[in-house]
Amino acid sequence: MAISIDEVRYIARLARLEFTPAEEQLLAEQMSKILDYVAKLNELDTRNVPPMSHVLDLYNVLREDVVEQRISHEEALRNAPSADSDYFRVPKVIE
């Protein structure tokens, strides 16, 4: 499928891009090759191929949500390099 220079200019205008005439010619050739490849892929029979979200056979391995004992407020502040009565003290970031 051949892409014309006018189509390249139209797509470039939509994308707010500017190309030299040599770049437009190169893009027309490259886009034509891409569309030819996609057309070749469309010739494949994929009726018996299940849809997938990733090319690799991956799945999420998640642990069970288990309620555990949390540390107390005082224990958390005890390990802080600097703490106020109820809060962690950190250096000022915004001036």
VMD Tcl script that builds the backbone (N, CA, C; Angstrom):
set m [mol new atoms 285]
animate dup $m
set s [atomselect $m all]
$s set {name element resname resid chain x y z} {
  {N N MET 1 A 0.857 -1.177 0.000}
  {CA C MET 1 A 0.000 0.000 0.000}
  {C C MET 1 A 0.897 1.232 0.000}
  {N N ALA 2 A 0.745 2.054 -0.993}
  {CA C ALA 2 A 1.602 3.226 -1.136}
  {C C ALA 2 A 0.978 4.431 -0.428}
  {N N ILE 3 A 1.801 5.109 0.334}
  {CA C ILE 3 A 1.397 6.349 1.003}
  {C C ILE 3 A 1.919 7.506 0.163}
  {N N SER 4 A 1.055 8.439 -0.134}
  {CA C SER 4 A 1.474 9.583 -0.957}
  {C C SER 4 A 2.106 10.664 -0.076}
  {N N ILE 5 A 2.810 11.568 -0.734}
  {CA C ILE 5 A 3.423 12.698 -0.037}
  {C C ILE 5 A 2.332 13.558 0.607}
  {N N ASP 6 A 1.187 13.703 -0.071}
  {CA C ASP 6 A 0.086 14.489 0.494}
  {C C ASP 6 A -0.424 13.870 1.788}
  {N N GLU 7 A -0.493 12.534 1.849}
  {CA C GLU 7 A -0.921 11.858 3.071}
  {C C GLU 7 A 0.098 12.058 4.195}
  {N N VAL 8 A 1.374 12.026 3.849}
  {CA C VAL 8 A 2.418 12.282 4.845}
  {C C VAL 8 A 2.282 13.702 5.377}
  {N N ARG 9 A 2.059 14.662 4.491}
  {CA C ARG 9 A 1.898 16.058 4.921}
  {C C ARG 9 A 0.657 16.220 5.803}
  {N N TYR 10 A -0.421 15.512 5.465}
  {CA C TYR 10 A -1.656 15.577 6.251}
  {C C TYR 10 A -1.411 15.019 7.659}
  {N N ILE 11 A -0.759 13.863 7.733}
  {CA C ILE 11 A -0.461 13.267 9.037}
  {C C ILE 11 A 0.486 14.157 9.829}
  {N N ALA 12 A 1.475 14.730 9.158}
  {CA C ALA 12 A 2.423 15.630 9.823}
  {C C ALA 12 A 1.704 16.861 10.367}
  {N N ARG 13 A 0.757 17.386 9.593}
  {CA C ARG 13 A 0.006 18.558 10.057}
  {C C ARG 13 A -0.821 18.205 11.284}
  {N N LEU 14 A -1.446 17.021 11.297}
  {CA C LEU 14 A -2.222 16.588 12.459}
  {C C LEU 14 A -1.333 16.447 13.697}
  {N N ALA 15 A -0.092 16.001 13.487}
  {CA C ALA 15 A 0.841 15.814 14.594}
  {C C ALA 15 A 1.644 17.074 14.889}
  {N N ARG 16 A 1.364 18.134 14.150}
  {CA C ARG 16 A 2.066 19.413 14.309}
  {C C ARG 16 A 3.588 19.237 14.110}
  {N N LEU 17 A 3.928 18.507 13.031}
  {CA C LEU 17 A 5.326 18.268 12.683}
  {C C LEU 17 A 5.625 18.887 11.329}
  {N N GLU 18 A 6.882 19.253 11.132}
  {CA C GLU 18 A 7.310 19.789 9.846}
  {C C GLU 18 A 8.492 18.974 9.347}
  {N N PHE 19 A 8.466 18.642 8.055}
  {CA C PHE 19 A 9.532 17.851 7.456}
  {C C PHE 19 A 10.015 18.508 6.181}
  {N N THR 20 A 11.256 18.232 5.842}
  {CA C THR 20 A 11.798 18.690 4.565}
  {C C THR 20 A 11.235 17.773 3.477}
  {N N PRO 21 A 11.297 18.189 2.206}
  {CA C PRO 21 A 10.823 17.309 1.129}
  {C C PRO 21 A 11.516 15.943 1.123}
  {N N ALA 22 A 12.799 15.901 1.442}
  {CA C ALA 22 A 13.521 14.622 1.477}
  {C C ALA 22 A 12.985 13.745 2.610}
  {N N GLU 23 A 12.690 14.363 3.763}
  {CA C GLU 23 A 12.137 13.604 4.890}
  {C C GLU 23 A 10.732 13.105 4.577}
  {N N GLU 24 A 9.950 13.926 3.872}
  {CA C GLU 24 A 8.603 13.508 3.489}
  {C C GLU 24 A 8.661 12.281 2.577}
  {N N GLN 25 A 9.599 12.280 1.642}
  {CA C GLN 25 A 9.762 11.142 0.736}
  {C C GLN 25 A 10.155 9.890 1.515}
  {N N LEU 26 A 11.115 10.037 2.433}
  {CA C LEU 26 A 11.565 8.912 3.244}
  {C C LEU 26 A 10.419 8.370 4.109}
  {N N LEU 27 A 9.660 9.265 4.728}
  {CA C LEU 27 A 8.534 8.848 5.555}
  {C C LEU 27 A 7.468 8.133 4.734}
  {N N ALA 28 A 7.213 8.611 3.535}
  {CA C ALA 28 A 6.226 7.960 2.667}
  {C C ALA 28 A 6.655 6.527 2.364}
  {N N GLU 29 A 7.939 6.336 2.080}
  {CA C GLU 29 A 8.451 4.993 1.798}
  {C C GLU 29 A 8.366 4.099 3.038}
  {N N GLN 30 A 8.775 4.642 4.197}
  {CA C GLN 30 A 8.762 3.853 5.430}
  {C C GLN 30 A 7.337 3.496 5.856}
  {N N MET 31 A 6.425 4.451 5.746}
  {CA C MET 31 A 5.043 4.185 6.134}
  {C C MET 31 A 4.404 3.167 5.180}
  {N N SER 32 A 4.762 3.223 3.922}
  {CA C SER 32 A 4.252 2.243 2.959}
  {C C SER 32 A 4.730 0.845 3.316}
  {N N LYS 33 A 6.008 0.721 3.701}
  {CA C LYS 33 A 6.545 -0.587 4.089}
  {C C LYS 33 A 5.837 -1.116 5.333}
  {N N ILE 34 A 5.558 -0.232 6.288}
  {CA C ILE 34 A 4.857 -0.642 7.510}
  {C C ILE 34 A 3.470 -1.164 7.168}
  {N N LEU 35 A 2.742 -0.432 6.324}
  {CA C LEU 35 A 1.391 -0.863 5.962}
  {C C LEU 35 A 1.411 -2.153 5.140}
  {N N ASP 36 A 2.436 -2.338 4.310}
  {CA C ASP 36 A 2.572 -3.598 3.570}
  {C C ASP 36 A 2.777 -4.762 4.531}
  {N N TYR 37 A 3.578 -4.542 5.568}
  {CA C TYR 37 A 3.826 -5.589 6.554}
  {C C TYR 37 A 2.552 -5.920 7.321}
  {N N VAL 38 A 1.786 -4.912 7.706}
  {CA C VAL 38 A 0.523 -5.139 8.400}
  {C C VAL 38 A -0.445 -5.900 7.495}
  {N N ALA 39 A -0.479 -5.570 6.226}
  {CA C ALA 39 A -1.343 -6.292 5.285}
  {C C ALA 39 A -0.929 -7.759 5.197}
  {N N LYS 40 A 0.370 -8.019 5.237}
  {CA C LYS 40 A 0.857 -9.397 5.209}
  {C C LYS 40 A 0.424 -10.130 6.478}
  {N N LEU 41 A 0.469 -9.459 7.620}
  {CA C LEU 41 A 0.024 -10.073 8.872}
  {C C LEU 41 A -1.471 -10.379 8.834}
  {N N ASN 42 A -2.243 -9.545 8.153}
  {CA C ASN 42 A -3.688 -9.771 8.051}
  {C C ASN 42 A -4.027 -11.020 7.252}
  {N N GLU 43 A -3.077 -11.538 6.483}
  {CA C GLU 43 A -3.311 -12.752 5.715}
  {C C GLU 43 A -3.293 -14.004 6.588}
  {N N LEU 44 A -2.730 -13.898 7.790}
  {CA C LEU 44 A -2.623 -15.055 8.675}
  {C C LEU 44 A -3.991 -15.440 9.243}
  {N N ASP 45 A -4.194 -16.747 9.390}
  {CA C ASP 45 A -5.425 -17.252 9.982}
  {C C ASP 45 A -5.227 -17.324 11.503}
  {N N THR 46 A -5.892 -16.459 12.229}
  {CA C THR 46 A -5.739 -16.402 13.689}
  {C C THR 46 A -7.011 -16.816 14.413}
  {N N ARG 47 A -7.882 -17.550 13.736}
  {CA C ARG 47 A -9.146 -17.943 14.362}
  {C C ARG 47 A -8.949 -18.829 15.579}
  {N N ASN 48 A -7.946 -19.698 15.570}
  {CA C ASN 48 A -7.731 -20.619 16.682}
  {C C ASN 48 A -6.659 -20.146 17.659}
  {N N VAL 49 A -6.259 -18.900 17.545}
  {CA C VAL 49 A -5.252 -18.350 18.445}
  {C C VAL 49 A -5.975 -17.547 19.525}
  {N N PRO 50 A -5.823 -17.937 20.788}
  {CA C PRO 50 A -6.522 -17.201 21.850}
  {C C PRO 50 A -5.927 -15.806 22.031}
  {N N PRO 51 A -6.764 -14.840 22.365}
  {CA C PRO 51 A -6.239 -13.494 22.605}
  {C C PRO 51 A -5.355 -13.475 23.846}
  {N N MET 52 A -4.376 -12.602 23.830}
  {CA C MET 52 A -3.490 -12.495 24.982}
  {C C MET 52 A -3.106 -11.044 25.198}
  {N N SER 53 A -2.741 -10.743 26.425}
  {CA C SER 53 A -2.368 -9.374 26.753}
  {C C SER 53 A -0.868 -9.157 26.657}
  {N N HIS 54 A -0.102 -10.245 26.563}
  {CA C HIS 54 A 1.349 -10.139 26.514}
  {C C HIS 54 A 1.894 -11.305 25.702}
  {N N VAL 55 A 3.021 -11.099 25.037}
  {CA C VAL 55 A 3.577 -12.164 24.212}
  {C C VAL 55 A 4.191 -13.286 25.039}
  {N N LEU 56 A 4.565 -12.990 26.270}
  {CA C LEU 56 A 5.122 -14.015 27.140}
  {C C LEU 56 A 4.024 -14.598 28.017}
  {N N ASP 57 A 4.198 -15.817 28.438}
  {CA C ASP 57 A 3.204 -16.481 29.276}
  {C C ASP 57 A 3.424 -16.060 30.729}
  {N N LEU 58 A 2.992 -14.859 31.062}
  {CA C LEU 58 A 3.189 -14.304 32.399}
  {C C LEU 58 A 1.879 -14.277 33.172}
  {N N TYR 59 A 1.987 -14.333 34.465}
  {CA C TYR 59 A 0.828 -14.153 35.320}
  {C C TYR 59 A 1.294 -13.501 36.614}
  {N N ASN 60 A 0.410 -12.822 37.288}
  {CA C ASN 60 A 0.750 -12.158 38.537}
  {C C ASN 60 A 0.806 -13.173 39.669}
  {N N VAL 61 A 1.852 -13.091 40.450}
  {CA C VAL 61 A 1.965 -13.936 41.622}
  {C C VAL 61 A 1.823 -13.012 42.822}
  {N N LEU 62 A 0.690 -13.073 43.456}
  {CA C LEU 62 A 0.413 -12.202 44.583}
  {C C LEU 62 A 0.239 -13.036 45.844}
  {N N ARG 63 A 0.689 -12.506 46.951}
  {CA C ARG 63 A 0.509 -13.209 48.213}
  {C C ARG 63 A -0.900 -12.947 48.739}
  {N N GLU 64 A -1.335 -13.785 49.618}
  {CA C GLU 64 A -2.634 -13.600 50.246}
  {C C GLU 64 A -2.578 -12.401 51.171}
  {N N ASP 65 A -3.665 -11.694 51.260}
  {CA C ASP 65 A -3.782 -10.598 52.211}
  {C C ASP 65 A -4.009 -11.182 53.591}
  {N N VAL 66 A -3.055 -10.985 54.471}
  {CA C VAL 66 A -3.171 -11.519 55.821}
  {C C VAL 66 A -3.016 -10.362 56.793}
  {N N VAL 67 A -3.923 -10.256 57.736}
  {CA C VAL 67 A -3.847 -9.214 58.748}
  {C C VAL 67 A -2.756 -9.600 59.736}
  {N N GLU 68 A -1.814 -8.700 59.935}
  {CA C GLU 68 A -0.715 -8.950 60.862}
  {C C GLU 68 A -0.678 -7.851 61.909}
  {N N GLN 69 A 0.053 -8.096 62.966}
  {CA C GLN 69 A 0.201 -7.106 64.035}
  {C C GLN 69 A 1.053 -5.952 63.535}
  {N N ARG 70 A 0.555 -4.746 63.693}
  {CA C ARG 70 A 1.294 -3.562 63.277}
  {C C ARG 70 A 2.071 -3.006 64.458}
  {N N ILE 71 A 3.130 -2.260 64.150}
  {CA C ILE 71 A 3.874 -1.647 65.255}
  {C C ILE 71 A 3.102 -0.440 65.752}
  {N N SER 72 A 3.310 -0.114 66.978}
  {CA C SER 72 A 2.598 1.021 67.575}
  {C C SER 72 A 3.231 2.337 67.122}
  {N N HIS 73 A 2.521 3.393 67.363}
  {CA C HIS 73 A 2.988 4.740 67.008}
  {C C HIS 73 A 4.301 5.039 67.734}
  {N N GLU 74 A 4.366 4.689 68.990}
  {CA C GLU 74 A 5.567 4.955 69.791}
  {C C GLU 74 A 6.763 4.148 69.277}
  {N N GLU 75 A 6.534 2.891 68.861}
  {CA C GLU 75 A 7.620 2.067 68.337}
  {C C GLU 75 A 8.166 2.650 67.033}
  {N N ALA 76 A 7.291 3.163 66.203}
  {CA C ALA 76 A 7.722 3.758 64.935}
  {C C ALA 76 A 8.557 5.007 65.193}
  {N N LEU 77 A 8.109 5.847 66.107}
  {CA C LEU 77 A 8.853 7.078 66.401}
  {C C LEU 77 A 10.163 6.796 67.121}
  {N N ARG 78 A 10.252 5.693 67.832}
  {CA C ARG 78 A 11.457 5.350 68.567}
  {C C ARG 78 A 12.634 5.144 67.612}
  {N N ASN 79 A 12.396 4.658 66.390}
  {CA C ASN 79 A 13.459 4.409 65.415}
  {C C ASN 79 A 13.788 5.624 64.558}
  {N N ALA 80 A 13.037 6.693 64.688}
  {CA C ALA 80 A 13.242 7.879 63.849}
  {C C ALA 80 A 14.490 8.628 64.300}
  {N N PRO 81 A 15.282 9.148 63.354}
  {CA C PRO 81 A 16.457 9.937 63.742}
  {C C PRO 81 A 16.060 11.213 64.481}
  {N N SER 82 A 14.905 11.760 64.117}
  {CA C SER 82 A 14.421 12.960 64.781}
  {C C SER 82 A 12.901 12.898 64.812}
  {N N ALA 83 A 12.337 13.104 66.002}
  {CA C ALA 83 A 10.887 13.017 66.126}
  {C C ALA 83 A 10.395 14.067 67.102}
  {N N ASP 84 A 9.176 14.518 66.847}
  {CA C ASP 84 A 8.467 15.403 67.756}
  {C C ASP 84 A 7.596 14.481 68.597}
  {N N SER 85 A 6.713 15.019 69.402}
  {CA C SER 85 A 5.899 14.158 70.259}
  {C C SER 85 A 5.043 13.177 69.459}
  {N N ASP 86 A 4.488 13.605 68.326}
  {CA C ASP 86 A 3.608 12.734 67.543}
  {C C ASP 86 A 4.046 12.532 66.094}
  {N N TYR 87 A 5.115 13.212 65.645}
  {CA C TYR 87 A 5.445 13.214 64.223}
  {C C TYR 87 A 6.937 12.974 63.994}
  {N N PHE 88 A 7.258 12.477 62.789}
  {CA C PHE 88 A 8.648 12.411 62.336}
  {C C PHE 88 A 9.078 13.828 61.985}
  {N N ARG 89 A 10.298 14.196 62.320}
  {CA C ARG 89 A 10.830 15.499 61.923}
  {C C ARG 89 A 11.747 15.264 60.719}
  {N N VAL 90 A 11.504 16.038 59.652}
  {CA C VAL 90 A 12.302 15.910 58.437}
  {C C VAL 90 A 12.809 17.292 58.043}
  {N N PRO 91 A 13.904 17.339 57.262}
  {CA C PRO 91 A 14.401 18.637 56.826}
  {C C PRO 91 A 13.381 19.330 55.915}
  {N N LYS 92 A 13.396 20.647 55.950}
  {CA C LYS 92 A 12.498 21.437 55.115}
  {C C LYS 92 A 12.891 21.241 53.652}
  {N N VAL 93 A 11.902 20.956 52.795}
  {CA C VAL 93 A 12.184 20.689 51.392}
  {C C VAL 93 A 11.803 21.887 50.531}
  {N N ILE 94 A 10.701 22.536 50.821}
  {CA C ILE 94 A 10.216 23.659 50.028}
  {C C ILE 94 A 10.584 24.957 50.719}
  {N N GLU 95 A 11.132 25.868 49.944}
  {CA C GLU 95 A 11.515 27.160 50.529}
  {C C GLU 95 A 10.584 28.243 50.056}
}
mol reanalyze $m
mol bondsrecalc $m
mol representation Tube
mol addrep $m
